[in-house]
């Protein structure tokens, strides 16, 4: 085949092919695009949308006279192009691969890029043939696609998937997803950071790669495939990587509520994420970002169908169908891909059952089954073709005759003008897919019956149009077509009865159902869908300007964490300076230093089998407590017996147990209670709380009850991640009702529901400790470090903010001190564990960094025994050089 000569890239560079970043789109067609620090665009320009799909919306016809060997044109029926009509065509750029024949023949060149970008707003991505086959034909179509359709491997060997690796050299992540070259092409486009809308299954990992190149870009992902139940999805070996990739988008869209529900369930079960619903919108909080979930079926391009129906070819084909080929017949139509999930075999079997059951229909009814061209071959495709041909031959042999074939299969590329003629002429449309996401055939049929040729209504004299649809209940458009006859395609007899009902339905009922469908389609066409999706994407990113983004992880685990602009990682140099300054002030009569630490999730992992602290933690805590300038407290919801046993080696360590109800200043000091004697005596509510919790513990495998002296806790860290949160929410309401008249507070925490006395919290405990320390030492502490990881610790952060004078804490000092603002002159470092929304001003990533920070503080004291250790622990972030920089 003739094609323009181009240099072929060497194999070592194939994975990294990207368009020339200097390519500049024509100013009248394309607005400024993505980069990090560009000049501002003209005020009249609107944000650019970049639509990334597997295939560009192009037709490529071999043409020896073309400089590239192919004549290119926009493909009017391409879904990506139709979507752009709702976004404003002048501001849309398409990124994807060329049509298959052109992709095999051409190689990347700047001239080709400029031509396609300038003439069609298309930027091609070139993948090596082997890489494309691995990611599209291999992984997407032959592995991931069947799983999304609920088809599990039927043999133990199955298809092996190599582990996903961080992108670098030759890795299966890029090869299987094709995401990296597309992300490079997208991020290389010149101009400002702008909104991006992308869709389609083969690019599932693309949001992660886009986040790496452009962390603040707007990314929308719409899945046109079904999303299976969590039980099926969890069988995919790379399940977590796929979910994390989708969560790197700002907006994730699905056709139906069921698909969205399955996605939310998978995120809960596999990643432990919860979702919230507010003002009718569902969102998942993922590392400080709210990922919105959108449910809206894609409509049709009414203008495209009207253009096709108005063509002379459509009118001629319609007359041929109604006046020649099928004159006097009742026509049913089906249009499907050659796919094992489209249910073509079931449709033909139902047709056979229909003719068996109703002999009067023989010779009158014809089913025309149109097969769309296959995008990816294989044994399954050939098997479907073989089964279809076999059943067709049997039906035609049994019920056909001279001039009559009850089943006609059109297995070739059918132009749009010919398809709309079949839609307009058919009395009934049959869709029998056993699982399908984006299937707009019933939409096309309805519009063509309404706006097709004059005689398409099946009645004369300008009467209202009508239509009848037999629709599988497993198709994505099924919920939106309330007038269709819904069937379970696996029930052959029921589908045959539905087909008979559609053929014999009275005209008035068919008209009423048709009007309902057509009205819906007019109000929900593809333009409305695109605008709605773009509006929700804008809403999902509305707080972007006030947030700061931080990239974390490598490879498929890469994610972007969004935090408040004032929220930052705890800086070692500032902590060290304040720590040393407070020691000098204490030597001159100041109040010293106070360190408040949560236990579970801060010093030791939450839910561990043995929560006793490690030897390293004990050594560090003991070293901090041995400094006379320090007061160190563990403030925890744990019982005093557990904390007393675990922390016994630390003689000078203070403990505030059960959220501060019990306080002890050192190992040899007596326990003090924060509450009054009357409150301590009023514990009759514990029996009622325990009875309620026992019921939920019995009904939730893996959960258990922890009884404390002052409270009751229901723990579910080992329970089913889908059932347990639902049970916890119900238990919370149940306890609040039962204990409404008792002096208690019912709270939820990290995988716990607890009941504690009113007026008891870590915040109150922190205030008591600060006040007592000021009284004992003759002044409030000049340095306060407070670290925690869950909701109960937010009470401490809030209390410290109040003691600072009402502002958000975080190292800022004030020149005035009042009785209520004991810490107004102190350096206060409130720090949460994990990068997440918090009342704290600082964060550390995990408990290891907390221990590193404490080790650094202990090591920085001139008299520290850790300095004399033979092999001192060297913290990751709070390294020795940073901590000793001021010495």
Secondary structure in CASP SS format (residue, H / E / C, confidence):
PFRMAT SS
TARGET T0000
AUTHOR 0000-0000-0000
METHOD secondary structure of the structure
MODEL  1
X C 1.00
X C 1.00
X C 1.00
X C 1.00
X C 1.00
X C 1.00
X C 1.00
X C 1.00
X C 1.00
X C 1.00
X H 1.00
X H 1.00
X H 1.00
X H 1.00
X H 1.00
X H 1.00
X C 1.00
X C 1.00
X C 1.00
X C 1.00
X C 1.00
X C 1.00
X C 1.00
X C 1.00
X C 1.00
X C 1.00
X C 1.00
X C 1.00
X C 1.00
X C 1.00
X C 1.00
X C 1.00
X C 1.00
X C 1.00
X C 1.00
X C 1.00
X C 1.00
X C 1.00
X C 1.00
X C 1.00
X C 1.00
X C 1.00
X C 1.00
X C 1.00
X C 1.00
X C 1.00
X C 1.00
X C 1.00
X E 1.00
X E 1.00
X E 1.00
X E 1.00
X E 1.00
X E 1.00
X E 1.00
X C 1.00
X C 1.00
X E 1.00
X E 1.00
X E 1.00
X E 1.00
X E 1.00
X C 1.00
X C 1.00
X C 1.00
X C 1.00
X C 1.00
X C 1.00
X C 1.00
X E 1.00
X E 1.00
X E 1.00
X E 1.00
X E 1.00
X C 1.00
X C 1.00
X C 1.00
X C 1.00
X H 1.00
X H 1.00
X H 1.00
X H 1.00
X H 1.00
X H 1.00
X H 1.00
X C 1.00
X C 1.00
X C 1.00
X H 1.00
X H 1.00
X H 1.00
X E 1.00
X E 1.00
X E 1.00
X E 1.00
X E 1.00
X E 1.00
X C 1.00
X C 1.00
X H 1.00
X H 1.00
X H 1.00
X H 1.00
X H 1.00
X H 1.00
X C 1.00
X C 1.00
X C 1.00
X C 1.00
X H 1.00
X H 1.00
X H 1.00
X H 1.00
X H 1.00
X H 1.00
X H 1.00
X H 1.00
X H 1.00
X H 1.00
X H 1.00
X C 1.00
X E 1.00
X E 1.00
X E 1.00
X C 1.00
X C 1.00
X C 1.00
X C 1.00
X H 1.00
X H 1.00
X H 1.00
X H 1.00
X H 1.00
X H 1.00
X H 1.00
X H 1.00
X H 1.00
X H 1.00
X H 1.00
X H 1.00
X H 1.00
X H 1.00
X H 1.00
X H 1.00
X H 1.00
X H 1.00
X H 1.00
X H 1.00
X C 1.00
X C 1.00
X C 1.00
X C 1.00
X C 1.00
X C 1.00
X C 1.00
X C 1.00
X C 1.00
X C 1.00
X C 1.00
X C 1.00
X C 1.00
X C 1.00
X C 1.00
X C 1.00
X C 1.00
X C 1.00
X C 1.00
X C 1.00
X C 1.00
X C 1.00
X C 1.00
X H 1.00
X H 1.00
X H 1.00
X H 1.00
X H 1.00
X H 1.00
X C 1.00
X H 1.00
X H 1.00
X H 1.00
X H 1.00
X H 1.00
X H 1.00
X H 1.00
X H 1.00
X H 1.00
X H 1.00
X C 1.00
X C 1.00
X C 1.00
X C 1.00
X C 1.00
X C 1.00
X E 1.00
X E 1.00
X E 1.00
X E 1.00
X E 1.00
X C 1.00
X H 1.00
X H 1.00
X H 1.00
X C 1.00
X C 1.00
X H 1.00
X H 1.00
X H 1.00
X H 1.00
X H 1.00
X H 1.00
X H 1.00
X H 1.00
X C 1.00
X C 1.00
X C 1.00
X C 1.00
X E 1.00
X E 1.00
X E 1.00
X E 1.00
X E 1.00
X C 1.00
X C 1.00
X C 1.00
X C 1.00
X C 1.00
X C 1.00
X C 1.00
X H 1.00
X H 1.00
X H 1.00
X H 1.00
X C 1.00
X C 1.00
X C 1.00
X C 1.00
X C 1.00
X H 1.00
X H 1.00
X H 1.00
X H 1.00
X H 1.00
X H 1.00
X H 1.00
X H 1.00
X H 1.00
X C 1.00
X C 1.00
X C 1.00
X E 1.00
X E 1.00
X E 1.00
X E 1.00
X C 1.00
X C 1.00
X H 1.00
X H 1.00
X H 1.00
X H 1.00
X H 1.00
X H 1.00
X H 1.00
X H 1.00
X H 1.00
X H 1.00
X H 1.00
X H 1.00
X H 1.00
X H 1.00
X H 1.00
X C 1.00
X C 1.00
X C 1.00
X E 1.00
X E 1.00
X E 1.00
X E 1.00
X C 1.00
X C 1.00
X E 1.00
X E 1.00
X E 1.00
X E 1.00
X E 1.00
X E 1.00
X C 1.00
X C 1.00
X E 1.00
X E 1.00
X E 1.00
X E 1.00
X E 1.00
X E 1.00
X E 1.00
X C 1.00
X C 1.00
X C 1.00
X C 1.00
X C 1.00
X C 1.00
X H 1.00
X H 1.00
X H 1.00
X H 1.00
X H 1.00
X H 1.00
X H 1.00
X H 1.00
X C 1.00
X C 1.00
X H 1.00
X H 1.00
X H 1.00
X H 1.00
X H 1.00
X H 1.00
X H 1.00
X H 1.00
X H 1.00
X H 1.00
X H 1.00
X H 1.00
X H 1.00
X H 1.00
X C 1.00
X C 1.00
X C 1.00
X C 1.00
X E 1.00
X E 1.00
X E 1.00
X E 1.00
X E 1.00
X E 1.00
X E 1.00
X E 1.00
X C 1.00
X C 1.00
X C 1.00
X C 1.00
X C 1.00
X C 1.00
X H 1.00
X H 1.00
X H 1.00
X H 1.00
X H 1.00
X H 1.00
X H 1.00
X H 1.00
X H 1.00
X H 1.00
X H 1.00
X H 1.00
X H 1.00
X H 1.00
X C 1.00
X H 1.00
X H 1.00
X H 1.00
X C 1.00
X C 1.00
X C 1.00
X E 1.00
X E 1.00
X E 1.00
X E 1.00
X E 1.00
X E 1.00
X E 1.00
X E 1.00
X C 1.00
X C 1.00
X C 1.00
X C 1.00
X C 1.00
X C 1.00
X H 1.00
X H 1.00
X H 1.00
X H 1.00
X H 1.00
X H 1.00
X H 1.00
X H 1.00
X H 1.00
X H 1.00
X H 1.00
X H 1.00
X H 1.00
X H 1.00
X H 1.00
X H 1.00
X H 1.00
X H 1.00
X H 1.00
X H 1.00
X H 1.00
X C 1.00
X E 1.00
X C 1.00
X C 1.00
X E 1.00
X C 1.00
X C 1.00
X E 1.00
X E 1.00
X E 1.00
X E 1.00
X E 1.00
X C 1.00
X C 1.00
X C 1.00
X C 1.00
X H 1.00
X H 1.00
X H 1.00
X H 1.00
X H 1.00
X H 1.00
X H 1.00
X H 1.00
X H 1.00
X H 1.00
X C 1.00
X C 1.00
X E 1.00
X E 1.00
X E 1.00
X E 1.00
X C 1.00
X C 1.00
X C 1.00
X C 1.00
X E 1.00
X C 1.00
X C 1.00
X C 1.00
X C 1.00
X H 1.00
X H 1.00
X H 1.00
X H 1.00
X H 1.00
X H 1.00
X H 1.00
X H 1.00
X H 1.00
X H 1.00
X H 1.00
X C 1.00
X C 1.00
X H 1.00
X H 1.00
X H 1.00
X H 1.00
X C 1.00
X C 1.00
X C 1.00
X C 1.00
X C 1.00
X C 1.00
X C 1.00
X C 1.00
X C 1.00
X C 1.00
X C 1.00
X E 1.00
X E 1.00
X E 1.00
X E 1.00
X C 1.00
X C 1.00
X E 1.00
X C 1.00
X C 1.00
X H 1.00
X H 1.00
X H 1.00
X C 1.00
X C 1.00
X C 1.00
X C 1.00
X E 1.00
X E 1.00
X E 1.00
X C 1.00
X C 1.00
X C 1.00
X C 1.00
X H 1.00
X H 1.00
X H 1.00
X H 1.00
X H 1.00
X H 1.00
X H 1.00
X H 1.00
X H 1.00
X H 1.00
X H 1.00
X H 1.00
X H 1.00
X C 1.00
X C 1.00
X H 1.00
X H 1.00
X H 1.00
X H 1.00
X H 1.00
X H 1.00
X H 1.00
X H 1.00
X H 1.00
X H 1.00
X H 1.00
X H 1.00
X H 1.00
X H 1.00
X H 1.00
X H 1.00
X H 1.00
X C 1.00
X C 1.00
X H 1.00
X H 1.00
X H 1.00
X H 1.00
X H 1.00
X H 1.00
X H 1.00
X H 1.00
X H 1.00
X H 1.00
X H 1.00
X H 1.00
X H 1.00
X H 1.00
X H 1.00
X C 1.00
X C 1.00
X C 1.00
X H 1.00
X H 1.00
X H 1.00
X E 1.00
X E 1.00
X E 1.00
X E 1.00
X E 1.00
X E 1.00
X C 1.00
X C 1.00
X H 1.00
X H 1.00
X H 1.00
X C 1.00
X E 1.00
X E 1.00
X E 1.00
X E 1.00
X E 1.00
X E 1.00
X C 1.00
X C 1.00
X C 1.00
X E 1.00
X E 1.00
X C 1.00
X C 1.00
X H 1.00
X H 1.00
X H 1.00
X H 1.00
X H 1.00
X H 1.00
X H 1.00
X H 1.00
X H 1.00
X H 1.00
X H 1.00
X H 1.00
X H 1.00
X H 1.00
X H 1.00
X H 1.00
X C 1.00
X C 1.00
X C 1.00
X C 1.00
X C 1.00
X E 1.00
X E 1.00
X E 1.00
X E 1.00
X E 1.00
X C 1.00
X C 1.00
X E 1.00
X C 1.00
X C 1.00
X C 1.00
X E 1.00
X C 1.00
X C 1.00
X C 1.00
X C 1.00
X C 1.00
X C 1.00
X C 1.00
X C 1.00
X C 1.00
X C 1.00
X H 1.00
X H 1.00
X H 1.00
X H 1.00
X H 1.00
X H 1.00
X H 1.00
X H 1.00
X H 1.00
X H 1.00
X H 1.00
X H 1.00
X C 1.00
X C 1.00
X C 1.00
X E 1.00
X E 1.00
X E 1.00
X E 1.00
X E 1.00
X E 1.00
X C 1.00
X C 1.00
X C 1.00
X C 1.00
X H 1.00
X H 1.00
X H 1.00
X H 1.00
X H 1.00
X H 1.00
X H 1.00
X C 1.00
X C 1.00
X C 1.00
X C 1.00
X C 1.00
X C 1.00
X C 1.00
X E 1.00
X E 1.00
X E 1.00
X E 1.00
X H 1.00
X H 1.00
X H 1.00
X C 1.00
X E 1.00
X E 1.00
X E 1.00
X C 1.00
X C 1.00
X C 1.00
X C 1.00
X C 1.00
X C 1.00
X C 1.00
X E 1.00
X E 1.00
X C 1.00
X C 1.00
X C 1.00
X H 1.00
X H 1.00
X H 1.00
X H 1.00
X H 1.00
X C 1.00
X C 1.00
X C 1.00
X H 1.00
X H 1.00
X H 1.00
X H 1.00
X H 1.00
X H 1.00
X H 1.00
X H 1.00
X H 1.00
X H 1.00
X H 1.00
X H 1.00
X H 1.00
X H 1.00
X H 1.00
X C 1.00
X C 1.00
X C 1.00
X C 1.00
X E 1.00
X E 1.00
X E 1.00
X E 1.00
X C 1.00
X C 1.00
X C 1.00
X E 1.00
X E 1.00
X E 1.00
X E 1.00
X E 1.00
X C 1.00
X C 1.00
X C 1.00
X C 1.00
X C 1.00
X C 1.00
X C 1.00
X H 1.00
X H 1.00
X H 1.00
X H 1.00
X H 1.00
X H 1.00
X H 1.00
X H 1.00
X H 1.00
X H 1.00
X H 1.00
X H 1.00
X H 1.00
X H 1.00
X H 1.00
X H 1.00
X C 1.00
X C 1.00
X C 1.00
X C 1.00
X C 1.00
X E 1.00
X E 1.00
X E 1.00
X E 1.00
X E 1.00
X E 1.00
X C 1.00
X C 1.00
X E 1.00
X E 1.00
X E 1.00
X E 1.00
X E 1.00
X E 1.00
X C 1.00
X C 1.00
X C 1.00
X C 1.00
X H 1.00
X H 1.00
X H 1.00
X H 1.00
X H 1.00
X H 1.00
X H 1.00
X H 1.00
X H 1.00
X H 1.00
X H 1.00
X H 1.00
X H 1.00
X H 1.00
X H 1.00
X H 1.00
X C 1.00
X C 1.00
X C 1.00
X C 1.00
X C 1.00
X E 1.00
X E 1.00
X E 1.00
X E 1.00
X E 1.00
X E 1.00
X C 1.00
X C 1.00
X H 1.00
X H 1.00
X H 1.00
X H 1.00
X H 1.00
X H 1.00
X H 1.00
X H 1.00
X H 1.00
X H 1.00
X H 1.00
X H 1.00
X H 1.00
X C 1.00
X C 1.00
X C 1.00
X C 1.00
X C 1.00
X C 1.00
X C 1.00
X C 1.00
X C 1.00
X C 1.00
X C 1.00
X C 1.00
X C 1.00
X C 1.00
X C 1.00
X C 1.00
X C 1.00
X C 1.00
X C 1.00
X C 1.00
X C 1.00
X C 1.00
X C 1.00
X E 1.00
X E 1.00
X E 1.00
X E 1.00
X E 1.00
X E 1.00
X E 1.00
X C 1.00
X C 1.00
X C 1.00
X C 1.00
X C 1.00
X C 1.00
X C 1.00
X C 1.00
X E 1.00
X E 1.00
X E 1.00
X C 1.00
X C 1.00
X H 1.00
X H 1.00
X H 1.00
X H 1.00
X H 1.00
X H 1.00
X H 1.00
X H 1.00
X H 1.00
X H 1.00
X H 1.00
X H 1.00
X H 1.00
X H 1.00
X C 1.00
X C 1.00
X C 1.00
X C 1.00
X H 1.00
X H 1.00
X H 1.00
X H 1.00
X C 1.00
X C 1.00
X C 1.00
X C 1.00
X C 1.00
X C 1.00
X C 1.00
X C 1.00
X C 1.00
X C 1.00
X C 1.00
X H 1.00
X H 1.00
X H 1.00
X H 1.00
X C 1.00
X C 1.00
X C 1.00
X C 1.00
END
